[in-house]
Amino acid sequence: MTKNSLVLYKTQPAVIKDLDGDKYIITYCSQPATPTGKKAVYSEQKVREKDVILLSEGPVASLEKVLAAAGDDILKQKFNSSLLETWELLISEEETATTPLSFTEIIDYAASDLATDNAWAFYQALISMPNFCQDTEVFKNGTLQFTLRTQNQIDEINQKKYEKEHEEELRQAFIGRLKNRKLDLPTDAKFMGEVEAFALCQTDKSKVLEMAGLPQNIEKAHRLLIETGIWSEIKNPHPTRLGFSFDSAREQLGPMPDEEREEAPCVCYAIDSPNAADPDDAVGFDGKKLWVCIADPAASVAPDSTIDIAARNRGTTLYIPEGASRMLCESSLEDYALGLKEQSNALAFVITLDDDCQISDCEVKKVRVHVKMISYEQAEQQKESPELKPLFEIARRNLARRNANNAVTIQMPEVDIKVDRETKIVTVAPEVKYESNDMIQEMMLLAGEGAAKFAFKNKIPFPFVSQEAPEFPAKVPDGWAGQFARVKCMRKRSVGITPAPHAGLGLSFYSQVTSPLRRYGDLIAHQQLRAFIDGRRLLDKDEMLERIAAGDAASQDARKASRLSETHWKLVYLMQNPEQTYQAFCIDKRGSDALFLIPSLDMQTTLKGCSNINLNDKVILKPGKIDVTTQDVIFTIE
């Protein structure tokens, strides 16, 4: 660069007036002329070479002429025309279409006779054309370099420019189409983003709904998204509304740490559904003691670690018909679930029982155990085998003990809901129950009772689960109506650090410890037990209360999300099978209103005008109008 060269200084033109050692003295316009008659103000500045970018070696006649040329419309049209011709020539050639071009090379193509005073005007024309893209990275390093945009890219830029210039006009036209429920898709989808966010409870209000004169109501926004084709009726918004991701936790637990473990003396059986992917408990009997072995993620998850906090915020693994959103990362199953490897590491509750099936002793041990995975059906077929028969006998004795303590057994229908990932076809089928299901339940209750007694005996701050005794009416009906009457009388369970009886289970002590891979309360129970075994510091009562409250609140939201999701997919199932009818039984009466249970769907519905219907009467129902937004369905008696 020499004296009178034209340069860029902070994205505006400047002229090198003189040299001062290794610096340049430049002249630039520090205050442009105004329409009111104020003249332009020119200033001088000493700059380093790296602070300016060369536009033309010059010599420049004057900075005033440079600025005047940039305002010449005829000159601007000339440059636009020549640059467009240059782009058409270069884009048609494979070699030059993707090759970066310097500012000087573009001048050679488009304006080889360019006067120095017009270089700034040419640069302005170049950067204003969507056909050329300036490389901002090399610009920061003092170089002017450009690439060619494709026609599709140019059209997209022009469309965005048009939309910005006509934003209000386009928005009003969209609002008109929205009011008529006739959107221009996919173009209008971008305007509906905030309505989607509102319907998913990610924002408190929607400007689009306000402009359209529509109510700020979650369900009505949901219905609007369906009516306009943005969402289909099968979309399940409920987990997102409650703050849950459809993805599992991401942070890796890492491999199981190497630590001293006792070898379990017997094979333990992980008995679960055939499609279960996260087996976290296994049971066995060594001839004297019951071994309930539980997955041991607490070996890696320390209290208040990032994994622990993330699990606390989830509260539990979210199970919905679409799949599982796991509390701990999916990859942890390989190392921490039981039975996926030849030997599994576990935390074992080793229980000694007396003749009445009371727990006389419970030990908690870090163990290595050989686990066999079998289904409930396979366990049912093998329940007289030497390995499983003792477990079934213990389970029957424990159930008898709990029943003697006034445990409450309620048998309401349960269904298995599946959604095909590709077709979105929904199937709803009654869950098949075996005695082996009940056996495993009794084993888990014994482990929970044993853990609670162990914690109480050793003064370990612990998440105890309790429930007050229900008050049943003097006469409870038979059948489904009687089961529902019992449900209505049950008290809410409590989780805290003070042990109290769990009347529903018929136990004086109880804690949940058998699912640390998928329940946060179980995970913190394991953290406390392992800390006690290792002689490390225990979480104190206040710390435990804080964690229990946070985890329990999140798990309640997860249960709500699961319940709403299951209802959603049941309604989709009804829509996919509009001609099907269902057996239903009257389970409650309020005046002439009757509440019906549909066992095959595990669904309840209220019908009016049923004065002649009695408790447990059977009717045939057919679904009519279905609204997934409010989760309402109108059934009629056939």
N, C-alpha and C positions, 0 to 999 in steps of 0.2 A: 504494500500500500504506500502511496506517495501523496504529496501535497495535492489538494483538490480532488482526491478520490472520493467517490460516493459510497457511504457505508451505512449499515444498519446499526443503530444504537438503541437498545431497549425497544425493539420492534418499530422504531421510527427512523426516518432518513436523517443523515448528518453528513457534513462535508469536513474532510480533514483540512484544517486551516494551516497547520504548521507542525513541526516535530520538535520535541523537547526531550532530548536524550532518548531513553527507551519508551517514552510516552508520546501520545498524539494529542494535539490540541484540536478539538472538533467544535463545529458550530451546529447547533440544532435548534428547532423551534420549541421553546419551552412553554409558550402560550399561543395557541392558534388565534387567528383573527376571528371576530364574532360578527354575526349579522347586524348587530347594533352599531357597528362602525369602529369598534376597538381594533387597533392594528395588532398584527402578530408581534410577539416578543421573541427575540433570538438570544440564545445564551451560548457561552463557551464552557468547555469542560475538558480537563485533562483525563485521559483514559489509557488503559493498557491495551495492547494489541488484542488480547483475548476478550476484551469487552465489546469489540465491534466485529461486524461481519462485512466483507467486501461485496458491494453490489456492482461497481464499475470502477476501473482504474482512472477514468476521467480523461481530460480535466472537465470539471463541472463549471458551467458558466456562473451559476449562483444557486443557492438553496431555494430562493424564491421561485426560480424557473422550474426546479424539480417538483416543488409542491403544486405549482400551477398546472404542470403537465398531468399530475394525478387527478386533477379535477376536470380535465378535458374529456367530454363525453364522446367526441368523435374518435379521439385517440383510444379511449377505452374500448369502443366497439371494434376498432381495428385489431387491437390486441386479442380481444375475445375470439374474434373470427379466426385469426392465425393460430391461436392456441388450440381451438377446436379442430382445425385441420391437422395440426401436429398430433393431437391425441388420436384422431381417426387413423392417421398413417401408422403411428407406433403401435397402437393396440391391435392392429391387423397382422402385425408381424410377430411370430412366435418368439423370436430372439429378443425383441425390445419390449414386449408386453409386460414382462415382469422384471426388467432390468432397472435398477435405480438410476436416476438421471440427476446430474448437477445442474445448478441454475444456469451456468455458462452453456452447457449442452442444450438446454431447452431454448436459450436465446439463439444458438446456432441453427436450430430447427425452425423456430417460429419468427425470429426477428433478427436476422444476421446483420442488418444495417442499423441496429438500435443505437440511437444517440444516448450519450451518457445522461443527459438531463431527463431522459424518458425511462431510465432503468427502474426508478422507484414506481412509476405508473405501471410498467410491465410486471413488476413483482406483485403489485397489488392486484392486477388482473389475474395473475397466475394463482395466488392463494385463495382468490374468491371463487375460482372455478371448481366444482365438485369432481371434475375429471382427473385432477392432480391432487395427490396426498403428500403433504410435507412431512418429512421424517422429523418428529419433534426431538428424538433422542440425539441425533447428530447435530440438530440446530443448537442444542444446549452447548455443544462442543465447538461452535463457531463455523458450522458447515451448512450450506443450503443444498438439500437433497430431496428429490421427489420420486414417487412411484405413480404408476397409472392405476386408476380405479376401473373396475369392470362396469359394463352398462347396468347390471343389476345393482351394484353398489351405488352408482350415480342416481338411479331411480329411487332407491331407498332414501338417500340424502335429500333429494328434491321433494319426496313425499313428506318427510319429516319437516322440512322447511315450510312446505305448504300448510301442513297441519298446525305449525306454530303460528304462522301468519293469519290463519283462519280458525284459530283455536275455539273461540267463542261460537262462531257460526257452526262448526262441526259438532261441538258439544250440544248445542241446542237441537240440531237435527237428530243426534243420537237420543236425546231425552224424548223427543217425539216418537221415535221408533220404540223406545223402552216402554213408554206409556201404552203403546198399541201391542206390546209383546211381540214385535216383529223386528228383531235385531238383524243387522247385516253381519253375519259371521263368516270368517273369523275376525273381520276388521273391528267390530264393536267389542270384541272380548277384552281388549285392553282397557276400555272404559269401565268394565264390570269388575276389575280387580279389587277395587275398594269395597264393592258390595260383597264379594267373596270373603274378603278379610273380615267384614262386619258379621257375616253369617257364620264365620268360624270363631267368633269372639276374639279376634285379634285386634280390633279397634272398637271404640265405644259408639261411634256414629259414622254415617255415610253421607257425604255431600251429594252423591248421585241420587240417593233415595230422597234426600231433602229437595233437590231441584225438580225431581219428578213428582213431588207431592205425595210420596209413598211413606208409610209408617216405618219408624225405626224399630222394627221388631225382628228378632232373630228368625223365628219360624216363617214369617212372611217374606223375609229376604231369601230364605232357603227356597220357598215356593217360587219366588220370582226367578231365581237362578235355574230352576227346573223348567218353568214355563218358557223361558227365553232360550233354552238349549245350552246354557253355559254348563250346567250340571245335568247328569242323568239321575233318575230316581234311585239308582243303586248306590250313589255316592254316600259314604258313611262319614258325616262330619263330627261325630260325637267325641272320639278320642282327641282330635285337634282342639275342639271347644274346651276341653278340660285340661289342655296343656300337655297332652301326651304326643310323643313322636311315634310314627309307625316303625321307626328304626330301633334296633336294640342299642344298648350302651356300646360305646366304641373303644374305650381305653382298655388295653390289654392287661390281664392279670399277670402274665408271664408264667413260666412253668412252676409247678409245685416245688417249694423250697425243700432242700435236702435236710431232714431232721430225723432224730431218733424216733422210731415207731415200733410198737409191739406188733407181733404177728397174731392176727386173729386165729383162734384154734379151730374155727369151723367155716365152711362155705356159707356165704350169705346170699340171699336171693333178692334181686331188685325186681319186684313184681309191679307191672304197670300196664297201661294200654299199649297195644301193638305199635302205635304211631308216636309214642312218647319219645321226645328227643333230649330230655334233660333229667334222666333218672338220678335222684339225689338221696335215695334211701334204700337200704337193703337190710334184710333180717335173717337171723340164723339162731340155732339153739345148739349148745355144745354138750347137752346132756344134763347140765346143772343150771346154767345161766342163759338168759336171753340176751342176744347181741343185736342191738339196733344201730347200724352203722350209717352215718350221715355224711354227705359231701362236706368237704373242709375248705371252702374258699377263704375263711377267716385266717388261714395259714398265710395268705398273701395280702389280704385287705386289712390294713391297719386303721384304727379309729381316726377320723378326720383326714384321711388321705383323700386324694381327688376321686378315687374310685368309690370310697365310702360315702362321700358327700353326694356324688352322682346317684348312687344307689338309694340314699336317703331321700333324695328329691323325687325319685320314682316310686319308692315305697314298696313296690312289688313288680314282678313281671306282669305285663298286661296281656291277657289272653283274650283275643277276639276272633270271630270266625275267619277273618282274613289271615290270621297267623299270630305269632307271639312277638311282642316287643319286650326284649329281655332286660331285666334289672342289671345283670352283668353281661359282659360282651359275649357274643355267640361263640367266639373261639375258646372261651374258658371251659366250655363243656368237655372238650377233648381231654383236658388235663384233670378237671375237677369233678365231672359227673362220674357216677359209679357204674362199673361194668363195661366201660368202653375200651379198657385196656385189660391185659391179663391180670394185673393186680391194681387195686385202687387204694389211694390214701383216704382215710376217713377219720371223723371224730366219732368214737363209739360210746354208746350208753349201755353199759354192761349191768344187767338188772337181775337181782336175786329175788325170787318170789316165794312167799310162804304158801301154805296149803289153801288159803282163801284167796290167793292171787293178789295179796297185798304186797307192795314193794318193801322188802326188808332191807335192801341195800341197793344203791346205784353208784357205780363207778363211771368216771368219764376219762377216756383214754384216747391218745393219738395212736391210730393203728394202721396197719397195712393188711388188706383183706382181699381174698379171692371172691369175686362177685359173679354170679350167674344171672343173666337177664332173661326173664320169662314173662309171658302175658298173664293177665288174670285168668283167661280161659285155660291156659296150660297149667297154671297153679291149681285150678279147680279139678283138673283131670289127675293131678298128682297129689291131692290132699291126703291120701292114705299112705303116701310114700314115707319111708323112715325119716327123710330130711324135713318134710313139710308137716307131717301129722302132728308133731309136738307144738308147732306154731298155731295150728288150727285149734288144738285143745286149749292152749293158753288163751287164745282170743275168746273162745266160748266162755271160759271161766271168768275172764276179765269183764266181759259183757254182763254176765250174771251178777258179778260184784257191783258193777255200776248201776244196774237196774235195781238191785237191792238198796242202793243209795238214792233211789228216785231219779235216776237219769231220765231225760226226756228223749224219746225216739220219735222223730217225725219223718214220715216217708211221703214226700211230695215228688211229682214226676220230674225227671231230668232228661234233657234231649241233647243230642250232639248235632251241631250246626256246621256244615262245611260249605265253603264257597270256592268253586272252581276258578283258579287264577286266570285261565284263558277265557272261558265262556261266561263266567260270572253266574253260572247256574247254581242255585242254592238247594241243598238237601237238608232235611230235618228228620232225624230218626231218634227214637227212644234209646237212651243209654242202656246197654245190657249190663245187669249187675249179677255178680256171683258172690258166693260166700267168701271167696278170696278177697274181694273188695273190702268186706267187713273185717276180715282177718287183718289186712294191712292197716286199716283204720285203728283197730285195737292196739296194734304194735306201736303206731305213732302216738296214740294217747298214753301208752305206758312210758314211751321215751319222754314225752312232755311232762308227765307226772314225775318221773324219776329225776329229770333235770331240775324241775322246780324244787323238789325236796333236797337235792344236792346243793343248790344255790342257797336255800334257806338255812340248811345245816351249817354251811360254811360262810354265812353272812356275806354273800356276794350280791351287790346291787344287780337286780335282774328284772327282765320284763315279764311279770306275772300276768296271766290272763284269768279273769274271773267273770262270773255272771250270777246275778241275783235269781232266786227261785221264782218261777212263774206262779201266778194264782189262777188256776183253772176253774171254770165254773163247775157247779155241783154235778151237772150232767153234760157230758161231752158227746156230741153225735157220733155215729159210726161213719165209716167210709171217708171219702175225700173231704166232706164237710167237717168231720171230726179232726182230720189232720190240719185243715186250715184254721180251725178254732184254736188248736194248740199253737200254731205259728203266731196268731194274733196276741197270744198271752205271753210270748217269750220276751224277756227283758234284753236290753242291749248289752253286749259284752263290754268289759272294761279292760284296759291294759295299763298297768302301773307298776311301781316298785314295791308295793305292799301286797303280800300274798293274801288271797281270800278264796273261799270255795267257788268252784264253777258248778253251779247247781244243774245246769243243762246237761253236763257230762257226768254228774254224780261223783265229782272229785273234790277233795279238800285242797289240793295244790295242783296248779297246772301252768304250763308255759309252752309256747310253740317253738320247737327247736329243729324240726325235721325238714325244713325247706330253705336253707340259707342261700341257695342259688337263686331263689325267686321271691323270698320275703325278707324285707329289711329287718323286721323284728327278730327273725330267726338268726340273721347274720350278726346282729349286735349281741345276742345271747351267746353265740359261739365265740365272739371276740372276748367276752367276759370269762367264759369257761377256760379258754386257752390261756388267757392272762393269769388266771388262778393256778392252772396246772404248771405254768412256767415260772411262777413266782414273780411275775411282773405287776406293775401298778394297774389296779382296777379302775375303771371309770367310776366316779362317785355317784351318789344318788341324784344330784342335780344334773350332772352330765347325762345320766341315763334317762331322766325324765324328759330332758330337752330332745334327745334323739328319739325316744319312744313317741313323743307327741308329733314330731316332724314326720317320722316314717309312717305313723298311723294315719295322719291326715292325708298324706299322699296316697296311701293304699286305699283309703276310702274313696278318693277321687278315681282311682283305677277301677275299683269295683263298680262304681257308677258308670264309668266309660264302658266297661265290659257289659254291664246290664243293658245300657242303651244301645250298644252295638248289636247285641244278640236280638233285641226287639226289632231293630232296624232290618236285620237280615231275615227275621221271621216274616215281616211285612213284605219284603221283596219276594220271599218264597210264596206267600199268598197271591201276590200279583202274577207270579209266574205259573200258578196253578189255579186259575180263577173258577174252575168248575168243580173243584174238590170240596167235599163236605167233611165235617169233623164231629166226632162224639164229644159231648160236653156234659158236665155234671154240676148241678147247683150246689154251691159251697157256702153261700151266705144270702140272707134276705134282709132287705130294709124296706119295709112297707111293701109296695108292689114291685120294687126293683129287685132283681135277682143277679147275683154274681155267679158266673159260670167259670169252671176250670175246663180247659181243653188239654187233656193229658198228653196227647200225641204232639202238641206244640209247646207244652209247658207255658201256656198263655191263659190269661184271665180276661174276661170281658163282662160288662154290665149291660143287661137288657131291661127295658122298662115294660110295664104292663104285664107282669108275670105273677099275678095274684094266685093263679091256680097251680103254680110250680112249688114243690116242696123240696127241702134239703135232700141232696143225693139223687134227685130225679134226673134221668138221662134225657137229653134232647140231641137233635142233629142240627148243627149250625152250618150256615154257608156265608162266606165273607162277601160283603158288598163293597161300598166305597172305602178306599184305603188312602190314608194321607201319611206319607213317611215324614213330612215336616213336623207334624204334631204327634206322630206315632199313634194315630187313632185309626181304628178299623170298625166298621159297622157290620155286625153279624145279624143274620135273621134266622129264625127257627124254621126249618123245612117242614 
